[in-house]
Amino acid sequence: MGWIKYWRIVMVVMLICTPAIFAIHEEAQGPEKFGRYEFKEQDIKAATDECDAGGKPGPEFVPTVRDKKEPNLALLKDATPEASSQLEGWCPRRHCIEYLNDGFYNNCRSWIIGTLPGWAQIDIGGVANVNRIYFGSDHSQGFVDRTTADFDILVATTKADPNSDAATWEKVYTHKGDPISETTEFTFKDVEARWLRVHIRANGGARIDEIEIYGGKDPMAVEADEKLTTTWGEIKTE
């Protein structure tokens, strides 16, 4: 029985001496193209070299395609981000507006709002069917502060008015509850959209590390006169 006691001591010593390892998800890189959809370049080396991670996990890949069938519209090659403000003094090391859809998760590739209330939005470049998004504060959970708990999801097809109360915006989701820390899915009715906005009413220093947008297998095949027509997505990505 002495050898059992010996190995117990060895295991305890190993546990004490082993450094803490953060839970890295290590998602694989998704396809650069999916049918007629073409996505932004995801250069993990460049993102990691630019990253000021503060001792926490560095960049991780955001899916270009979820469930092997739905393209991430926020990562289309010509999709662009905007925000009402950003936290001053950090970009480009961290917390830039352009990191809202740069294809990488985690704190050093995140956006942090400067002034509340305010918003972050993605222009996917053309009208598409949209019915769910994903976002969180820090995918790796290396940081669990700066969560968002009081926000709306808005969509528009003709104009991204700076005023979230403008008639061009349609509210499709309201959240007033648990703070959003991990990457979380939000679903809503099928709706046509070119711009998708997360309007944040409260929470000090809210952070979003990536906005993902989905709408089905072929979300840019918008119906007109009961027939599928050529859309902006086909023109830009073929």
Secondary structure, DSSP 8 states (H G I E B T S, - for coil): -HHHHHHHHHHHHHHHHS-------------SEETTEEB----HHHHHHH---TTS---EE--SEETTTEE-GGGBTT-EEEES---TT-TTTS--GGGGGSSEESGGG-EE-SSSSEEEEEEEEEEEEEEEEEE-S-TT-S---S-EEEEEEEEESS---SSTTSTT-EEEEEEEEEEE-S-EEEEEEEEEEEEEEEEE-S-TT-EES--EEE-SSSTT--EETTEE---HHHHHH-
